[in-house]
Amino acid sequence: MSSIHTLCESSGSFLAAGNDYEQSRLVLLGAPMDFTVSFRPGARNGPQAIRSSSPGLEEYSLALGKDLRNASFYDAGDIILPFGNTERSLQLIEKAVSDIFAANKFPLLMGGEHLVSLGALRAAAKYHRDLVVVHLDAHADLRAEYLGEAHSHASVMYHVQQELGLPIYQYGIRSAAAEEAAYAKEHTHFYPFHVLEPLRQTAAELAGRPLYLSLDIDVVDPAFAPGTGTPEPGGITAAELLSAINLLARLQIVGMDLVEVAPVYDPAGITAMLAAKVIREIILSFAI
C-alpha cells in the first residue's frame, strides 16, 4: 500500500475519479497552502473549490473526443500540511509527489500558492533526467527573496532554477521587477505576454523531452479568472489557455501543478470551473 494515503486526508471527489489508486495512471492531490502569499490569501481553498466545480462539467471532452469515465485516475485528497510551517510543508509535498512518481504514475497537484511547485519539482527532478519546466504565469516568480522570505510564491522559479538547475520555459509573463526581467533574459527561455503562439514556435525543441507543467491560473486575464490572489490585467483568454493545454498534451508531460485559485474572490466560481476544465483535459490526455 502506498504511503500517499497516510500523507493525505480522505480521498477527494473530482468528477468521475476512480477508487483504485494502485491501478490508476494519474493521481490528483491537493496542496492547501498559502503561507507566503503577498497580496490576497485564500489559495489554500483552491483544491476543494476545483473539486466542487468539477461536477458542472461533462465527462466528455468535445475537443479531445474522450470521456473521463474511461480514464484511469484517482483523487488522493489533500496533503495534510502543518499550518504556517513552510519548509515542512514543502517536504511533505515532495514526499507525496515522490510517492506518485515512484509508482510510475502522473502526479497532478492542485494548489495552493505557487510555492507548492518547488516541493513537487524537487520530486520530479529525482525521477526524470533532463527535466524541463514549462511555466505559464502572469508573474515571473524570479525574485531571490520577497518581503524578507527566501522561499516565497514570488520566488519559486528562481529557486527551481538555482537549486535544481532545471531549464525553464516561461510563457504569458506580463509582470516582473526589473531585476527579474534581467534574470530571465540570462537564465530562462522567456516569452512574455503571449502563450499559444510562442508555444507553437517552441514545440519542436520541447518535443521528446520530459516536461513538468506549472500553471498559475493568473496567466489568464482576471476578466476570465478573477479568483486568484494576485490578479494582473492584460492576460490571455480562457479559450487560449485551453488551446495551449491541448497543444501541450501532444508533448511528453510527466507531471503538472495548477496553482493560485483563490475562490473567495470569485463568487460566481468561474475560476475554479476553468481550472477543473483544464484538469479534465489533462486527465483525458494522459490517463487514457
C-alpha positions in Angstrom: 0.0 0.0 0.0 1.3 3.4 -1.0 2.2 5.9 1.8 0.2 8.5 -0.1 -2.8 7.5 2.0 -1.1 8.4 5.2 0.1 11.8 3.8 -3.4 12.9 2.6 -6.8 13.4 4.1 -9.7 11.2 2.9 -9.9 10.7 -0.9 -11.1 13.6 -3.0 -14.1 13.9 -5.2 -13.1 15.2 -8.6 -15.6 14.3 -11.3 -15.5 10.6 -12.3 -12.4 9.8 -10.2 -11.8 6.1 -9.7 -11.4 4.4 -6.4 -8.3 2.2 -7.1 -5.0 4.1 -6.5 -2.8 1.1 -7.4 -4.4 0.7 -10.9 -4.6 4.4 -11.7 -2.3 6.1 -14.2 -2.8 9.6 -12.9 -3.2 10.9 -9.4 -4.8 14.1 -8.3 -3.8 15.6 -5.0 -4.3 19.0 -3.3 -1.7 21.2 -1.5 -3.8 23.6 0.5 -1.1 26.1 1.4 -1.0 29.9 1.1 1.5 30.8 3.8 3.7 33.2 1.7 1.1 35.0 -0.4 2.0 38.7 -0.8 -1.4 40.2 -1.6 -4.6 38.3 -1.1 -4.8 35.0 0.8 -7.2 32.2 0.1 -5.5 29.8 -2.3 -5.5 27.1 0.4 -9.2 26.7 -0.5 -8.4 26.1 -4.2 -8.2 22.3 -4.3 -11.7 21.9 -2.8 -13.2 24.6 -4.9 -11.9 22.9 -8.1 -13.3 19.6 -7.0 -16.7 21.2 -6.1 -16.9 22.8 -9.5 -16.0 19.7 -11.5 -19.5 18.0 -11.5 -20.7 21.0 -13.5 -18.6 19.7 -16.4 -19.4 17.0 -18.9 -17.3 13.8 -18.5 -16.8 14.0 -22.3 -14.4 16.5 -23.9 -15.6 17.7 -27.3 -12.1 18.9 -28.1 -10.4 15.5 -27.4 -13.3 13.1 -28.2 -12.6 11.3 -24.9 -14.6 10.6 -21.8 -13.5 10.8 -18.1 -15.4 7.6 -17.4 -12.8 5.7 -19.5 -9.8 7.4 -17.8 -7.6 5.7 -15.2 -7.2 8.3 -12.4 -7.5 8.7 -8.7 -8.1 11.7 -6.4 -6.0 11.2 -3.3 -7.4 14.2 -1.5 -5.4 17.0 0.1 -1.9 16.6 1.7 -2.1 17.2 5.4 0.2 20.3 5.9 1.2 21.9 9.2 -0.3 25.3 9.2 2.3 28.1 8.8 5.3 25.7 8.5 6.5 26.4 5.0 9.7 24.2 5.0 7.9 21.2 6.5 5.0 21.6 4.1 7.4 21.6 1.1 9.0 18.4 2.4 5.6 16.7 2.7 4.6 17.8 -0.8 7.9 16.5 -2.1 7.3 13.2 -0.3 3.7 12.8 -1.6 4.7 13.6 -5.2 7.8 11.3 -5.0 5.5 8.5 -3.9 3.4 9.0 -7.1 6.5 9.1 -9.3 7.9 6.1 -7.6 4.7 4.2 -8.6 5.2 5.2 -12.2 2.2 7.5 -12.2 1.5 11.0 -13.3 1.0 13.5 -10.4 -1.4 16.4 -10.9 -1.0 18.8 -7.9 -3.7 21.4 -7.2 -2.6 24.4 -5.2 -2.4 26.3 -3.1 0.1 29.1 -3.7 2.8 28.8 -6.3 5.5 27.8 -3.9 4.0 24.3 -3.7 5.6 23.7 -7.1 9.0 23.7 -5.5 8.2 20.7 -3.5 6.7 18.9 -6.5 9.7 19.8 -8.7 12.2 18.6 -6.2 10.4 15.2 -6.5 10.2 15.4 -10.3 13.9 16.1 -10.7 14.8 12.9 -8.9 12.7 10.7 -11.2 13.2 12.4 -14.6 16.6 13.1 -16.1 16.8 16.2 -18.3 13.5 17.5 -17.0 12.3 20.8 -18.4 9.8 23.1 -16.7 7.1 24.8 -18.7 5.8 27.8 -16.7 2.6 29.6 -17.6 2.0 32.6 -15.4 1.3 36.4 -15.2 4.3 36.8 -13.0 8.0 35.9 -13.5 8.4 34.5 -9.9 12.1 35.0 -10.2 12.9 37.1 -7.1 15.7 35.9 -5.0 13.5 36.7 -2.0 10.4 38.7 -1.3 9.4 40.6 1.9 12.4 39.0 3.6 11.3 35.4 2.8 13.7 33.4 0.7 11.0 30.8 -0.1 8.0 32.7 -1.4 5.4 32.3 -4.1 7.2 35.2 -5.8 10.5 33.4 -5.9 9.5 29.8 -6.8 11.0 29.8 -10.3 14.2 31.4 -9.1 14.7 28.5 -6.6 13.7 25.9 -9.2 16.5 27.3 -11.4 19.1 27.9 -8.7 18.5 24.9 -6.5 17.6 22.3 -9.1 19.3 23.7 -12.2 16.3 22.9 -14.4 15.7 24.8 -17.7 12.6 26.9 -17.5 10.4 28.0 -20.5 8.2 30.9 -19.3 5.1 32.0 -21.2 2.5 34.6 -20.7 4.5 36.7 -18.2 3.3 40.3 -18.1 4.5 41.4 -14.7 8.1 41.4 -13.3 10.5 43.6 -11.4 13.4 45.0 -13.4 15.8 42.5 -11.8 13.6 39.6 -12.6 13.4 40.7 -16.3 17.2 40.9 -16.4 17.5 37.5 -14.7 15.0 35.9 -17.1 16.9 37.3 -20.1 20.1 35.5 -18.9 18.8 32.3 -17.2 15.4 31.3 -18.7 13.6 30.9 -22.0 11.4 33.9 -21.7 8.3 34.5 -23.8 6.3 37.4 -22.3 2.7 38.5 -22.8 1.6 35.5 -25.0 1.2 31.8 -24.6 -0.2 29.9 -27.6 1.9 31.4 -30.4 5.3 31.1 -28.6 4.3 27.5 -27.5 3.7 26.7 -31.2 7.1 28.2 -32.0 9.0 26.2 -29.3 7.0 22.9 -29.5 9.6 21.3 -31.8 12.5 22.0 -29.3 10.4 20.7 -26.4 9.3 17.5 -28.2 10.7 14.3 -26.8 11.9 15.9 -23.6 10.3 15.2 -20.2 8.3 18.2 -19.2 6.7 19.4 -16.0 3.9 21.9 -16.5 3.5 24.6 -13.8 0.3 26.6 -14.4 -0.6 29.6 -12.4 -4.3 30.4 -13.1 -3.4 34.1 -13.2 -1.9 33.7 -16.6 -5.5 34.1 -17.6 -6.9 37.7 -17.6 -8.9 38.4 -14.5 -11.9 39.0 -16.7 -12.0 35.2 -17.1 -10.3 34.2 -13.9 -10.9 36.7 -11.1 -10.5 34.2 -8.3 -6.8 34.5 -7.7 -4.5 36.2 -5.1 -2.6 38.5 -7.4 -4.7 39.3 -10.4 -2.8 41.1 -13.3 -4.8 42.7 -16.1 -3.8 42.1 -19.7 -3.8 38.3 -19.8 -4.8 35.6 -22.2 -8.4 34.3 -22.6 -9.7 31.1 -21.2 -10.0 29.8 -24.8 -6.4 30.5 -25.4 -5.4 28.6 -22.3 -7.4 25.6 -23.3 -5.9 25.7 -26.8 -2.4 25.8 -25.2 -3.3 22.9 -22.9 -4.4 20.8 -25.9 -1.1 21.7 -27.7 1.0 20.8 -24.6 -0.9 17.5 -24.4 0.9 16.3 -27.5 4.2 16.6 -25.8 5.8 14.5 -23.1 4.4 16.0 -19.9 5.3 13.8 -16.9 3.7 15.9 -14.2 1.8 19.1 -13.5 0.5 21.6 -11.0 -2.3 24.1 -11.2 -2.0 26.8 -8.6 -3.3 30.1 -7.1 -7.0 29.5 -7.4 -8.5 31.6 -4.6 -12.2 31.1 -4.7 -13.2 33.8 -2.1 -12.6 36.5 -4.8 -14.9 34.8 -7.4 -18.4 34.3 -6.0 -19.5 33.0 -9.4 -17.0 30.2 -9.3 -15.8 30.7 -12.9 -12.1 30.5 -12.0 -12.5 27.1 -10.3 -14.6 25.9 -13.2 -11.9 26.9 -15.7 -9.3 25.1 -13.5 -11.5 22.0 -13.4 -11.8 22.0 -17.2 -8.1 22.3 -17.6 -7.6 19.4 -15.3 -10.2 17.4 -17.2 -8.3 17.9 -20.4 -5.0 16.9 -18.8 -6.6 13.7 -17.3 -8.0 12.8 -20.7 -4.7 13.4 -22.4 -2.5 11.3 -20.0 -4.8 8.8 -18.3 -6.4 7.0 -21.2 
